[in-house]
Amino acid sequence: MTANAPSYRVTVRTIVGATIGMAGHFMCGRHSQCLPDQSRLGQFHQTGAPPAFMFQNSCGGLWIDRNFGATTHMRNIIRPADLRGRWHRIAVHARWSADKDGFFKFYVNDDLKWAFNGPTNTRGRIYFKYGVYRTWLSYYKRAKGVDQVPAQIVYYANVRRAQTRAGLRPPSPK
């Protein structure tokens, strides 16, 4: 788990983006190399409730997890073969609401990969956290008979929020 991970408080209508890159040796979740380890790479968290949406490396590739407590809905966003050793520009445009007027749109390299309409949170304020958050590490150690877990390295650049998706672009060099 990442200690003191960066976070952004978000408003009712949010546009957040980042460029992410995974080292070529980054293990893709849920295959024999790293079972049962799971790595979350970003979360739209709710105060006093579980994360509403998470980006995670699960079953290989990058997945969106619409996570409302015991109910999760997983959607593959970047295939495993395309994930490691490359940079990807991600952006989220969301309207946070416990009612049907909410929406969540996820873009990769300016292509809309997934759009959800309906409730986007259950309660509490939403804030965005990013970093590598790993779970099931004790199970991994037991299953593999090791004392250490392999490092998972993810690079984040140009993490920002903006009024428009165009505003997420890094400034041009002078």
Chimera marker file (.cmm) of the C-alpha trace (Angstrom):
<marker_set name="trace">
<marker id="1" x="0.000" y="0.000" z="0.000" r="1" g="1" b="0" radius="0.5"/>
<marker id="2" x="1.207" y="3.461" z="-0.780" r="1" g="1" b="0" radius="0.5"/>
<marker id="3" x="1.650" y="5.614" z="2.304" r="1" g="1" b="0" radius="0.5"/>
<marker id="4" x="0.598" y="9.257" z="2.073" r="1" g="1" b="0" radius="0.5"/>
<marker id="5" x="-0.668" y="8.787" z="-1.470" r="1" g="1" b="0" radius="0.5"/>
<marker id="6" x="-1.595" y="11.908" z="-3.400" r="1" g="1" b="0" radius="0.5"/>
<marker id="7" x="-5.289" y="12.712" z="-3.646" r="1" g="1" b="0" radius="0.5"/>
<marker id="8" x="-7.625" y="15.295" z="-5.152" r="1" g="1" b="0" radius="0.5"/>
<marker id="9" x="-10.911" y="16.432" z="-3.682" r="1" g="1" b="0" radius="0.5"/>
<marker id="10" x="-13.407" y="16.469" z="-6.515" r="1" g="1" b="0" radius="0.5"/>
<marker id="11" x="-16.626" y="18.372" z="-7.103" r="1" g="1" b="0" radius="0.5"/>
<marker id="12" x="-20.052" y="17.171" z="-8.215" r="1" g="1" b="0" radius="0.5"/>
<marker id="13" x="-18.876" y="17.357" z="-11.838" r="1" g="1" b="0" radius="0.5"/>
<marker id="14" x="-15.308" y="16.144" z="-12.276" r="1" g="1" b="0" radius="0.5"/>
<marker id="15" x="-12.741" y="15.862" z="-15.044" r="1" g="1" b="0" radius="0.5"/>
<marker id="16" x="-9.501" y="14.213" z="-13.885" r="1" g="1" b="0" radius="0.5"/>
<marker id="17" x="-6.670" y="12.873" z="-16.012" r="1" g="1" b="0" radius="0.5"/>
<marker id="18" x="-3.203" y="11.374" z="-15.837" r="1" g="1" b="0" radius="0.5"/>
<marker id="19" x="-0.596" y="9.735" z="-17.986" r="1" g="1" b="0" radius="0.5"/>
<marker id="20" x="0.386" y="6.321" z="-16.657" r="1" g="1" b="0" radius="0.5"/>
<marker id="21" x="3.160" y="3.960" z="-17.626" r="1" g="1" b="0" radius="0.5"/>
<marker id="22" x="3.959" y="0.518" z="-16.279" r="1" g="1" b="0" radius="0.5"/>
<marker id="23" x="7.423" y="-0.915" z="-16.201" r="1" g="1" b="0" radius="0.5"/>
<marker id="24" x="7.941" y="-3.754" z="-18.662" r="1" g="1" b="0" radius="0.5"/>
<marker id="25" x="8.276" y="-6.217" z="-15.786" r="1" g="1" b="0" radius="0.5"/>
<marker id="26" x="5.002" y="-5.131" z="-14.117" r="1" g="1" b="0" radius="0.5"/>
<marker id="27" x="3.111" y="-8.329" z="-13.339" r="1" g="1" b="0" radius="0.5"/>
<marker id="28" x="-0.429" y="-8.485" z="-14.651" r="1" g="1" b="0" radius="0.5"/>
<marker id="29" x="-2.878" y="-9.569" z="-11.978" r="1" g="1" b="0" radius="0.5"/>
<marker id="30" x="-4.500" y="-12.919" z="-11.501" r="1" g="1" b="0" radius="0.5"/>
<marker id="31" x="-2.165" y="-15.074" z="-13.494" r="1" g="1" b="0" radius="0.5"/>
<marker id="32" x="0.299" y="-17.568" z="-12.129" r="1" g="1" b="0" radius="0.5"/>
<marker id="33" x="3.064" y="-14.972" z="-11.623" r="1" g="1" b="0" radius="0.5"/>
<marker id="34" x="1.256" y="-12.924" z="-9.032" r="1" g="1" b="0" radius="0.5"/>
<marker id="35" x="-1.847" y="-14.754" z="-7.876" r="1" g="1" b="0" radius="0.5"/>
<marker id="36" x="-3.488" y="-13.853" z="-5.513" r="1" g="1" b="0" radius="0.5"/>
<marker id="37" x="-1.978" y="-10.328" z="-5.447" r="1" g="1" b="0" radius="0.5"/>
<marker id="38" x="-4.130" y="-7.509" z="-6.855" r="1" g="1" b="0" radius="0.5"/>
<marker id="39" x="-2.957" y="-3.975" z="-7.622" r="1" g="1" b="0" radius="0.5"/>
<marker id="40" x="-5.234" y="-0.941" z="-7.588" r="1" g="1" b="0" radius="0.5"/>
<marker id="41" x="-3.757" y="2.037" z="-9.419" r="1" g="1" b="0" radius="0.5"/>
<marker id="42" x="-6.328" y="4.756" z="-8.784" r="1" g="1" b="0" radius="0.5"/>
<marker id="43" x="-9.569" y="5.148" z="-6.859" r="1" g="1" b="0" radius="0.5"/>
<marker id="44" x="-12.485" y="7.538" z="-6.671" r="1" g="1" b="0" radius="0.5"/>
<marker id="45" x="-13.087" y="7.097" z="-2.967" r="1" g="1" b="0" radius="0.5"/>
<marker id="46" x="-16.139" y="8.070" z="-0.924" r="1" g="1" b="0" radius="0.5"/>
<marker id="47" x="-15.845" y="9.397" z="2.619" r="1" g="1" b="0" radius="0.5"/>
<marker id="48" x="-17.281" y="6.805" z="4.984" r="1" g="1" b="0" radius="0.5"/>
<marker id="49" x="-17.896" y="4.237" z="2.233" r="1" g="1" b="0" radius="0.5"/>
<marker id="50" x="-15.961" y="1.928" z="-0.128" r="1" g="1" b="0" radius="0.5"/>
<marker id="51" x="-14.439" y="3.369" z="-3.316" r="1" g="1" b="0" radius="0.5"/>
<marker id="52" x="-17.063" y="4.098" z="-5.962" r="1" g="1" b="0" radius="0.5"/>
<marker id="53" x="-14.757" y="3.376" z="-8.919" r="1" g="1" b="0" radius="0.5"/>
<marker id="54" x="-11.272" y="1.857" z="-9.050" r="1" g="1" b="0" radius="0.5"/>
<marker id="55" x="-8.718" y="1.352" z="-11.812" r="1" g="1" b="0" radius="0.5"/>
<marker id="56" x="-6.941" y="-1.904" z="-11.228" r="1" g="1" b="0" radius="0.5"/>
<marker id="57" x="-4.648" y="-4.439" z="-12.729" r="1" g="1" b="0" radius="0.5"/>
<marker id="58" x="-6.768" y="-7.536" z="-12.438" r="1" g="1" b="0" radius="0.5"/>
<marker id="59" x="-7.005" y="-10.553" z="-14.711" r="1" g="1" b="0" radius="0.5"/>
<marker id="60" x="-4.304" y="-8.841" z="-16.758" r="1" g="1" b="0" radius="0.5"/>
<marker id="61" x="-4.693" y="-5.414" z="-18.316" r="1" g="1" b="0" radius="0.5"/>
<marker id="62" x="-6.304" y="-2.334" z="-16.816" r="1" g="1" b="0" radius="0.5"/>
<marker id="63" x="-9.842" y="-2.698" z="-15.524" r="1" g="1" b="0" radius="0.5"/>
<marker id="64" x="-12.489" y="-0.330" z="-14.190" r="1" g="1" b="0" radius="0.5"/>
<marker id="65" x="-14.266" y="-1.642" z="-11.119" r="1" g="1" b="0" radius="0.5"/>
<marker id="66" x="-17.582" y="0.040" z="-10.357" r="1" g="1" b="0" radius="0.5"/>
<marker id="67" x="-17.492" y="-0.889" z="-6.715" r="1" g="1" b="0" radius="0.5"/>
<marker id="68" x="-20.559" y="-0.363" z="-4.581" r="1" g="1" b="0" radius="0.5"/>
<marker id="69" x="-19.726" y="-2.416" z="-1.486" r="1" g="1" b="0" radius="0.5"/>
<marker id="70" x="-20.450" y="-6.072" z="-2.136" r="1" g="1" b="0" radius="0.5"/>
<marker id="71" x="-21.427" y="-5.372" z="-5.753" r="1" g="1" b="0" radius="0.5"/>
<marker id="72" x="-18.691" y="-4.861" z="-8.308" r="1" g="1" b="0" radius="0.5"/>
<marker id="73" x="-18.917" y="-4.527" z="-12.068" r="1" g="1" b="0" radius="0.5"/>
<marker id="74" x="-15.604" y="-5.046" z="-13.863" r="1" g="1" b="0" radius="0.5"/>
<marker id="75" x="-14.833" y="-3.734" z="-17.339" r="1" g="1" b="0" radius="0.5"/>
<marker id="76" x="-11.563" y="-4.276" z="-19.228" r="1" g="1" b="0" radius="0.5"/>
<marker id="77" x="-10.179" y="-0.957" z="-20.506" r="1" g="1" b="0" radius="0.5"/>
<marker id="78" x="-6.631" y="-1.793" z="-21.704" r="1" g="1" b="0" radius="0.5"/>
<marker id="79" x="-5.672" y="-5.298" z="-22.813" r="1" g="1" b="0" radius="0.5"/>
<marker id="80" x="-2.702" y="-6.966" z="-21.075" r="1" g="1" b="0" radius="0.5"/>
<marker id="81" x="-0.587" y="-6.981" z="-24.256" r="1" g="1" b="0" radius="0.5"/>
<marker id="82" x="-1.067" y="-3.198" z="-24.601" r="1" g="1" b="0" radius="0.5"/>
<marker id="83" x="-0.557" y="-2.237" z="-20.968" r="1" g="1" b="0" radius="0.5"/>
<marker id="84" x="3.088" y="-2.765" z="-20.022" r="1" g="1" b="0" radius="0.5"/>
<marker id="85" x="6.025" y="-0.809" z="-21.365" r="1" g="1" b="0" radius="0.5"/>
<marker id="86" x="3.831" y="1.975" z="-22.828" r="1" g="1" b="0" radius="0.5"/>
<marker id="87" x="2.411" y="5.302" z="-21.720" r="1" g="1" b="0" radius="0.5"/>
<marker id="88" x="-1.369" y="5.744" z="-21.692" r="1" g="1" b="0" radius="0.5"/>
<marker id="89" x="-3.279" y="8.995" z="-21.262" r="1" g="1" b="0" radius="0.5"/>
<marker id="90" x="-6.365" y="8.375" z="-19.150" r="1" g="1" b="0" radius="0.5"/>
<marker id="91" x="-9.196" y="10.789" z="-18.407" r="1" g="1" b="0" radius="0.5"/>
<marker id="92" x="-12.407" y="10.544" z="-16.422" r="1" g="1" b="0" radius="0.5"/>
<marker id="93" x="-15.425" y="12.799" z="-16.778" r="1" g="1" b="0" radius="0.5"/>
<marker id="94" x="-17.982" y="12.141" z="-14.058" r="1" g="1" b="0" radius="0.5"/>
<marker id="95" x="-21.042" y="13.545" z="-12.387" r="1" g="1" b="0" radius="0.5"/>
<marker id="96" x="-21.213" y="12.193" z="-8.846" r="1" g="1" b="0" radius="0.5"/>
<marker id="97" x="-24.723" y="11.370" z="-7.751" r="1" g="1" b="0" radius="0.5"/>
<marker id="98" x="-26.554" y="8.691" z="-5.780" r="1" g="1" b="0" radius="0.5"/>
<marker id="99" x="-29.440" y="9.137" z="-8.236" r="1" g="1" b="0" radius="0.5"/>
<marker id="100" x="-29.911" y="8.197" z="-11.886" r="1" g="1" b="0" radius="0.5"/>
<marker id="101" x="-28.546" y="11.562" z="-13.125" r="1" g="1" b="0" radius="0.5"/>
<marker id="102" x="-24.934" y="10.474" z="-12.499" r="1" g="1" b="0" radius="0.5"/>
<marker id="103" x="-22.478" y="9.455" z="-15.200" r="1" g="1" b="0" radius="0.5"/>
<marker id="104" x="-18.906" y="8.166" z="-15.484" r="1" g="1" b="0" radius="0.5"/>
<marker id="105" x="-16.936" y="8.289" z="-18.753" r="1" g="1" b="0" radius="0.5"/>
<marker id="106" x="-13.486" y="6.760" z="-19.073" r="1" g="1" b="0" radius="0.5"/>
<marker id="107" x="-11.116" y="7.708" z="-21.911" r="1" g="1" b="0" radius="0.5"/>
<marker id="108" x="-7.810" y="6.119" z="-22.933" r="1" g="1" b="0" radius="0.5"/>
<marker id="109" x="-5.631" y="8.071" z="-25.340" r="1" g="1" b="0" radius="0.5"/>
<marker id="110" x="-8.654" y="10.283" z="-26.175" r="1" g="1" b="0" radius="0.5"/>
<marker id="111" x="-10.882" y="7.308" z="-27.101" r="1" g="1" b="0" radius="0.5"/>
<marker id="112" x="-14.024" y="6.771" z="-25.022" r="1" g="1" b="0" radius="0.5"/>
<marker id="113" x="-13.596" y="3.242" z="-23.643" r="1" g="1" b="0" radius="0.5"/>
<marker id="114" x="-16.563" y="3.068" z="-21.278" r="1" g="1" b="0" radius="0.5"/>
<marker id="115" x="-19.563" y="5.166" z="-20.348" r="1" g="1" b="0" radius="0.5"/>
<marker id="116" x="-21.897" y="4.483" z="-17.442" r="1" g="1" b="0" radius="0.5"/>
<marker id="117" x="-25.128" y="6.348" z="-16.692" r="1" g="1" b="0" radius="0.5"/>
<marker id="118" x="-26.788" y="6.039" z="-13.298" r="1" g="1" b="0" radius="0.5"/>
<marker id="119" x="-25.720" y="6.199" z="-9.648" r="1" g="1" b="0" radius="0.5"/>
<marker id="120" x="-21.997" y="6.916" z="-9.314" r="1" g="1" b="0" radius="0.5"/>
<marker id="121" x="-21.691" y="7.003" z="-5.536" r="1" g="1" b="0" radius="0.5"/>
<marker id="122" x="-23.636" y="5.827" z="-2.532" r="1" g="1" b="0" radius="0.5"/>
<marker id="123" x="-22.855" y="8.560" z="-0.022" r="1" g="1" b="0" radius="0.5"/>
<marker id="124" x="-20.218" y="10.970" z="1.142" r="1" g="1" b="0" radius="0.5"/>
<marker id="125" x="-17.843" y="13.242" z="-0.701" r="1" g="1" b="0" radius="0.5"/>
<marker id="126" x="-15.725" y="11.823" z="-3.509" r="1" g="1" b="0" radius="0.5"/>
<marker id="127" x="-11.965" y="12.218" z="-3.706" r="1" g="1" b="0" radius="0.5"/>
<marker id="128" x="-9.434" y="10.774" z="-6.146" r="1" g="1" b="0" radius="0.5"/>
<marker id="129" x="-6.416" y="8.818" z="-4.888" r="1" g="1" b="0" radius="0.5"/>
<marker id="130" x="-3.685" y="7.329" z="-7.002" r="1" g="1" b="0" radius="0.5"/>
<marker id="131" x="-0.675" y="5.125" z="-6.430" r="1" g="1" b="0" radius="0.5"/>
<marker id="132" x="-0.124" y="1.375" z="-6.295" r="1" g="1" b="0" radius="0.5"/>
<marker id="133" x="-2.394" y="-0.165" z="-3.656" r="1" g="1" b="0" radius="0.5"/>
<marker id="134" x="-1.844" y="-3.896" z="-3.289" r="1" g="1" b="0" radius="0.5"/>
<marker id="135" x="-4.024" y="-6.470" z="-1.583" r="1" g="1" b="0" radius="0.5"/>
<marker id="136" x="-3.728" y="-10.133" z="-0.671" r="1" g="1" b="0" radius="0.5"/>
<marker id="137" x="0.051" y="-9.893" z="-0.140" r="1" g="1" b="0" radius="0.5"/>
<marker id="138" x="0.042" y="-12.266" z="2.841" r="1" g="1" b="0" radius="0.5"/>
<marker id="139" x="-1.788" y="-14.823" z="0.707" r="1" g="1" b="0" radius="0.5"/>
<marker id="140" x="0.764" y="-14.339" z="-2.073" r="1" g="1" b="0" radius="0.5"/>
<marker id="141" x="3.654" y="-14.957" z="0.347" r="1" g="1" b="0" radius="0.5"/>
<marker id="142" x="2.009" y="-18.105" z="1.687" r="1" g="1" b="0" radius="0.5"/>
<marker id="143" x="1.068" y="-19.416" z="-1.772" r="1" g="1" b="0" radius="0.5"/>
<marker id="144" x="4.562" y="-18.811" z="-3.179" r="1" g="1" b="0" radius="0.5"/>
<marker id="145" x="6.501" y="-19.734" z="-0.014" r="1" g="1" b="0" radius="0.5"/>
<marker id="146" x="8.395" y="-16.429" z="-0.010" r="1" g="1" b="0" radius="0.5"/>
<marker id="147" x="9.057" y="-13.607" z="2.464" r="1" g="1" b="0" radius="0.5"/>
<marker id="148" x="9.044" y="-10.753" z="-0.088" r="1" g="1" b="0" radius="0.5"/>
<marker id="149" x="6.683" y="-9.764" z="-2.876" r="1" g="1" b="0" radius="0.5"/>
<marker id="150" x="7.969" y="-8.466" z="-6.222" r="1" g="1" b="0" radius="0.5"/>
<marker id="151" x="7.891" y="-4.706" z="-6.725" r="1" g="1" b="0" radius="0.5"/>
<marker id="152" x="5.172" y="-3.244" z="-8.908" r="1" g="1" b="0" radius="0.5"/>
<marker id="153" x="6.236" y="0.025" z="-10.547" r="1" g="1" b="0" radius="0.5"/>
<marker id="154" x="3.783" y="2.444" z="-12.141" r="1" g="1" b="0" radius="0.5"/>
<marker id="155" x="4.777" y="5.895" z="-13.341" r="1" g="1" b="0" radius="0.5"/>
<marker id="156" x="2.279" y="8.768" z="-13.092" r="1" g="1" b="0" radius="0.5"/>
<marker id="157" x="2.707" y="12.083" z="-14.906" r="1" g="1" b="0" radius="0.5"/>
<marker id="158" x="0.529" y="15.116" z="-15.552" r="1" g="1" b="0" radius="0.5"/>
<marker id="159" x="-2.065" y="14.202" z="-12.930" r="1" g="1" b="0" radius="0.5"/>
<marker id="160" x="-4.545" y="17.050" z="-12.861" r="1" g="1" b="0" radius="0.5"/>
<marker id="161" x="-8.153" y="18.117" z="-12.816" r="1" g="1" b="0" radius="0.5"/>
<marker id="162" x="-9.671" y="20.615" z="-15.187" r="1" g="1" b="0" radius="0.5"/>
<marker id="163" x="-12.926" y="22.154" z="-16.411" r="1" g="1" b="0" radius="0.5"/>
<marker id="164" x="-12.648" y="20.379" z="-19.792" r="1" g="1" b="0" radius="0.5"/>
<marker id="165" x="-10.814" y="17.341" z="-21.151" r="1" g="1" b="0" radius="0.5"/>
<marker id="166" x="-8.692" y="19.682" z="-23.284" r="1" g="1" b="0" radius="0.5"/>
<marker id="167" x="-7.606" y="21.366" z="-20.035" r="1" g="1" b="0" radius="0.5"/>
<marker id="168" x="-6.018" y="18.106" z="-18.901" r="1" g="1" b="0" radius="0.5"/>
<marker id="169" x="-3.288" y="18.355" z="-21.525" r="1" g="1" b="0" radius="0.5"/>
<marker id="170" x="0.121" y="19.318" z="-20.159" r="1" g="1" b="0" radius="0.5"/>
<marker id="171" x="1.294" y="22.799" z="-21.108" r="1" g="1" b="0" radius="0.5"/>
<marker id="172" x="3.327" y="23.041" z="-24.311" r="1" g="1" b="0" radius="0.5"/>
<marker id="173" x="7.070" y="23.471" z="-23.822" r="1" g="1" b="0" radius="0.5"/>
<marker id="174" x="8.249" y="27.033" z="-24.447" r="1" g="1" b="0" radius="0.5"/>
<link id1="1" id2="2" r="1" g="1" b="0" radius="0.2"/>
<link id1="2" id2="3" r="1" g="1" b="0" radius="0.2"/>
<link id1="3" id2="4" r="1" g="1" b="0" radius="0.2"/>
<link id1="4" id2="5" r="1" g="1" b="0" radius="0.2"/>
<link id1="5" id2="6" r="1" g="1" b="0" radius="0.2"/>
<link id1="6" id2="7" r="1" g="1" b="0" radius="0.2"/>
<link id1="7" id2="8" r="1" g="1" b="0" radius="0.2"/>
<link id1="8" id2="9" r="1" g="1" b="0" radius="0.2"/>
<link id1="9" id2="10" r="1" g="1" b="0" radius="0.2"/>
<link id1="10" id2="11" r="1" g="1" b="0" radius="0.2"/>
<link id1="11" id2="12" r="1" g="1" b="0" radius="0.2"/>
<link id1="12" id2="13" r="1" g="1" b="0" radius="0.2"/>
<link id1="13" id2="14" r="1" g="1" b="0" radius="0.2"/>
<link id1="14" id2="15" r="1" g="1" b="0" radius="0.2"/>
<link id1="15" id2="16" r="1" g="1" b="0" radius="0.2"/>
<link id1="16" id2="17" r="1" g="1" b="0" radius="0.2"/>
<link id1="17" id2="18" r="1" g="1" b="0" radius="0.2"/>
<link id1="18" id2="19" r="1" g="1" b="0" radius="0.2"/>
<link id1="19" id2="20" r="1" g="1" b="0" radius="0.2"/>
<link id1="20" id2="21" r="1" g="1" b="0" radius="0.2"/>
<link id1="21" id2="22" r="1" g="1" b="0" radius="0.2"/>
<link id1="22" id2="23" r="1" g="1" b="0" radius="0.2"/>
<link id1="23" id2="24" r="1" g="1" b="0" radius="0.2"/>
<link id1="24" id2="25" r="1" g="1" b="0" radius="0.2"/>
<link id1="25" id2="26" r="1" g="1" b="0" radius="0.2"/>
<link id1="26" id2="27" r="1" g="1" b="0" radius="0.2"/>
<link id1="27" id2="28" r="1" g="1" b="0" radius="0.2"/>
<link id1="28" id2="29" r="1" g="1" b="0" radius="0.2"/>
<link id1="29" id2="30" r="1" g="1" b="0" radius="0.2"/>
<link id1="30" id2="31" r="1" g="1" b="0" radius="0.2"/>
<link id1="31" id2="32" r="1" g="1" b="0" radius="0.2"/>
<link id1="32" id2="33" r="1" g="1" b="0" radius="0.2"/>
<link id1="33" id2="34" r="1" g="1" b="0" radius="0.2"/>
<link id1="34" id2="35" r="1" g="1" b="0" radius="0.2"/>
<link id1="35" id2="36" r="1" g="1" b="0" radius="0.2"/>
<link id1="36" id2="37" r="1" g="1" b="0" radius="0.2"/>
<link id1="37" id2="38" r="1" g="1" b="0" radius="0.2"/>
<link id1="38" id2="39" r="1" g="1" b="0" radius="0.2"/>
<link id1="39" id2="40" r="1" g="1" b="0" radius="0.2"/>
<link id1="40" id2="41" r="1" g="1" b="0" radius="0.2"/>
<link id1="41" id2="42" r="1" g="1" b="0" radius="0.2"/>
<link id1="42" id2="43" r="1" g="1" b="0" radius="0.2"/>
<link id1="43" id2="44" r="1" g="1" b="0" radius="0.2"/>
<link id1="44" id2="45" r="1" g="1" b="0" radius="0.2"/>
<link id1="45" id2="46" r="1" g="1" b="0" radius="0.2"/>
<link id1="46" id2="47" r="1" g="1" b="0" radius="0.2"/>
<link id1="47" id2="48" r="1" g="1" b="0" radius="0.2"/>
<link id1="48" id2="49" r="1" g="1" b="0" radius="0.2"/>
<link id1="49" id2="50" r="1" g="1" b="0" radius="0.2"/>
<link id1="50" id2="51" r="1" g="1" b="0" radius="0.2"/>
<link id1="51" id2="52" r="1" g="1" b="0" radius="0.2"/>
<link id1="52" id2="53" r="1" g="1" b="0" radius="0.2"/>
<link id1="53" id2="54" r="1" g="1" b="0" radius="0.2"/>
<link id1="54" id2="55" r="1" g="1" b="0" radius="0.2"/>
<link id1="55" id2="56" r="1" g="1" b="0" radius="0.2"/>
<link id1="56" id2="57" r="1" g="1" b="0" radius="0.2"/>
<link id1="57" id2="58" r="1" g="1" b="0" radius="0.2"/>
<link id1="58" id2="59" r="1" g="1" b="0" radius="0.2"/>
<link id1="59" id2="60" r="1" g="1" b="0" radius="0.2"/>
<link id1="60" id2="61" r="1" g="1" b="0" radius="0.2"/>
<link id1="61" id2="62" r="1" g="1" b="0" radius="0.2"/>
<link id1="62" id2="63" r="1" g="1" b="0" radius="0.2"/>
<link id1="63" id2="64" r="1" g="1" b="0" radius="0.2"/>
<link id1="64" id2="65" r="1" g="1" b="0" radius="0.2"/>
<link id1="65" id2="66" r="1" g="1" b="0" radius="0.2"/>
<link id1="66" id2="67" r="1" g="1" b="0" radius="0.2"/>
<link id1="67" id2="68" r="1" g="1" b="0" radius="0.2"/>
<link id1="68" id2="69" r="1" g="1" b="0" radius="0.2"/>
<link id1="69" id2="70" r="1" g="1" b="0" radius="0.2"/>
<link id1="70" id2="71" r="1" g="1" b="0" radius="0.2"/>
<link id1="71" id2="72" r="1" g="1" b="0" radius="0.2"/>
<link id1="72" id2="73" r="1" g="1" b="0" radius="0.2"/>
<link id1="73" id2="74" r="1" g="1" b="0" radius="0.2"/>
<link id1="74" id2="75" r="1" g="1" b="0" radius="0.2"/>
<link id1="75" id2="76" r="1" g="1" b="0" radius="0.2"/>
<link id1="76" id2="77" r="1" g="1" b="0" radius="0.2"/>
<link id1="77" id2="78" r="1" g="1" b="0" radius="0.2"/>
<link id1="78" id2="79" r="1" g="1" b="0" radius="0.2"/>
<link id1="79" id2="80" r="1" g="1" b="0" radius="0.2"/>
<link id1="80" id2="81" r="1" g="1" b="0" radius="0.2"/>
<link id1="81" id2="82" r="1" g="1" b="0" radius="0.2"/>
<link id1="82" id2="83" r="1" g="1" b="0" radius="0.2"/>
<link id1="83" id2="84" r="1" g="1" b="0" radius="0.2"/>
<link id1="84" id2="85" r="1" g="1" b="0" radius="0.2"/>
<link id1="85" id2="86" r="1" g="1" b="0" radius="0.2"/>
<link id1="86" id2="87" r="1" g="1" b="0" radius="0.2"/>
<link id1="87" id2="88" r="1" g="1" b="0" radius="0.2"/>
<link id1="88" id2="89" r="1" g="1" b="0" radius="0.2"/>
<link id1="89" id2="90" r="1" g="1" b="0" radius="0.2"/>
<link id1="90" id2="91" r="1" g="1" b="0" radius="0.2"/>
<link id1="91" id2="92" r="1" g="1" b="0" radius="0.2"/>
<link id1="92" id2="93" r="1" g="1" b="0" radius="0.2"/>
<link id1="93" id2="94" r="1" g="1" b="0" radius="0.2"/>
<link id1="94" id2="95" r="1" g="1" b="0" radius="0.2"/>
<link id1="95" id2="96" r="1" g="1" b="0" radius="0.2"/>
<link id1="96" id2="97" r="1" g="1" b="0" radius="0.2"/>
<link id1="97" id2="98" r="1" g="1" b="0" radius="0.2"/>
<link id1="98" id2="99" r="1" g="1" b="0" radius="0.2"/>
<link id1="99" id2="100" r="1" g="1" b="0" radius="0.2"/>
<link id1="100" id2="101" r="1" g="1" b="0" radius="0.2"/>
<link id1="101" id2="102" r="1" g="1" b="0" radius="0.2"/>
<link id1="102" id2="103" r="1" g="1" b="0" radius="0.2"/>
<link id1="103" id2="104" r="1" g="1" b="0" radius="0.2"/>
<link id1="104" id2="105" r="1" g="1" b="0" radius="0.2"/>
<link id1="105" id2="106" r="1" g="1" b="0" radius="0.2"/>
<link id1="106" id2="107" r="1" g="1" b="0" radius="0.2"/>
<link id1="107" id2="108" r="1" g="1" b="0" radius="0.2"/>
<link id1="108" id2="109" r="1" g="1" b="0" radius="0.2"/>
<link id1="109" id2="110" r="1" g="1" b="0" radius="0.2"/>
<link id1="110" id2="111" r="1" g="1" b="0" radius="0.2"/>
<link id1="111" id2="112" r="1" g="1" b="0" radius="0.2"/>
<link id1="112" id2="113" r="1" g="1" b="0" radius="0.2"/>
<link id1="113" id2="114" r="1" g="1" b="0" radius="0.2"/>
<link id1="114" id2="115" r="1" g="1" b="0" radius="0.2"/>
<link id1="115" id2="116" r="1" g="1" b="0" radius="0.2"/>
<link id1="116" id2="117" r="1" g="1" b="0" radius="0.2"/>
<link id1="117" id2="118" r="1" g="1" b="0" radius="0.2"/>
<link id1="118" id2="119" r="1" g="1" b="0" radius="0.2"/>
<link id1="119" id2="120" r="1" g="1" b="0" radius="0.2"/>
<link id1="120" id2="121" r="1" g="1" b="0" radius="0.2"/>
<link id1="121" id2="122" r="1" g="1" b="0" radius="0.2"/>
<link id1="122" id2="123" r="1" g="1" b="0" radius="0.2"/>
<link id1="123" id2="124" r="1" g="1" b="0" radius="0.2"/>
<link id1="124" id2="125" r="1" g="1" b="0" radius="0.2"/>
<link id1="125" id2="126" r="1" g="1" b="0" radius="0.2"/>
<link id1="126" id2="127" r="1" g="1" b="0" radius="0.2"/>
<link id1="127" id2="128" r="1" g="1" b="0" radius="0.2"/>
<link id1="128" id2="129" r="1" g="1" b="0" radius="0.2"/>
<link id1="129" id2="130" r="1" g="1" b="0" radius="0.2"/>
<link id1="130" id2="131" r="1" g="1" b="0" radius="0.2"/>
<link id1="131" id2="132" r="1" g="1" b="0" radius="0.2"/>
<link id1="132" id2="133" r="1" g="1" b="0" radius="0.2"/>
<link id1="133" id2="134" r="1" g="1" b="0" radius="0.2"/>
<link id1="134" id2="135" r="1" g="1" b="0" radius="0.2"/>
<link id1="135" id2="136" r="1" g="1" b="0" radius="0.2"/>
<link id1="136" id2="137" r="1" g="1" b="0" radius="0.2"/>
<link id1="137" id2="138" r="1" g="1" b="0" radius="0.2"/>
<link id1="138" id2="139" r="1" g="1" b="0" radius="0.2"/>
<link id1="139" id2="140" r="1" g="1" b="0" radius="0.2"/>
<link id1="140" id2="141" r="1" g="1" b="0" radius="0.2"/>
<link id1="141" id2="142" r="1" g="1" b="0" radius="0.2"/>
<link id1="142" id2="143" r="1" g="1" b="0" radius="0.2"/>
<link id1="143" id2="144" r="1" g="1" b="0" radius="0.2"/>
<link id1="144" id2="145" r="1" g="1" b="0" radius="0.2"/>
<link id1="145" id2="146" r="1" g="1" b="0" radius="0.2"/>
<link id1="146" id2="147" r="1" g="1" b="0" radius="0.2"/>
<link id1="147" id2="148" r="1" g="1" b="0" radius="0.2"/>
<link id1="148" id2="149" r="1" g="1" b="0" radius="0.2"/>
<link id1="149" id2="150" r="1" g="1" b="0" radius="0.2"/>
<link id1="150" id2="151" r="1" g="1" b="0" radius="0.2"/>
<link id1="151" id2="152" r="1" g="1" b="0" radius="0.2"/>
<link id1="152" id2="153" r="1" g="1" b="0" radius="0.2"/>
<link id1="153" id2="154" r="1" g="1" b="0" radius="0.2"/>
<link id1="154" id2="155" r="1" g="1" b="0" radius="0.2"/>
<link id1="155" id2="156" r="1" g="1" b="0" radius="0.2"/>
<link id1="156" id2="157" r="1" g="1" b="0" radius="0.2"/>
<link id1="157" id2="158" r="1" g="1" b="0" radius="0.2"/>
<link id1="158" id2="159" r="1" g="1" b="0" radius="0.2"/>
<link id1="159" id2="160" r="1" g="1" b="0" radius="0.2"/>
<link id1="160" id2="161" r="1" g="1" b="0" radius="0.2"/>
<link id1="161" id2="162" r="1" g="1" b="0" radius="0.2"/>
<link id1="162" id2="163" r="1" g="1" b="0" radius="0.2"/>
<link id1="163" id2="164" r="1" g="1" b="0" radius="0.2"/>
<link id1="164" id2="165" r="1" g="1" b="0" radius="0.2"/>
<link id1="165" id2="166" r="1" g="1" b="0" radius="0.2"/>
<link id1="166" id2="167" r="1" g="1" b="0" radius="0.2"/>
<link id1="167" id2="168" r="1" g="1" b="0" radius="0.2"/>
<link id1="168" id2="169" r="1" g="1" b="0" radius="0.2"/>
<link id1="169" id2="170" r="1" g="1" b="0" radius="0.2"/>
<link id1="170" id2="171" r="1" g="1" b="0" radius="0.2"/>
<link id1="171" id2="172" r="1" g="1" b="0" radius="0.2"/>
<link id1="172" id2="173" r="1" g="1" b="0" radius="0.2"/>
<link id1="173" id2="174" r="1" g="1" b="0" radius="0.2"/>
</marker_set>
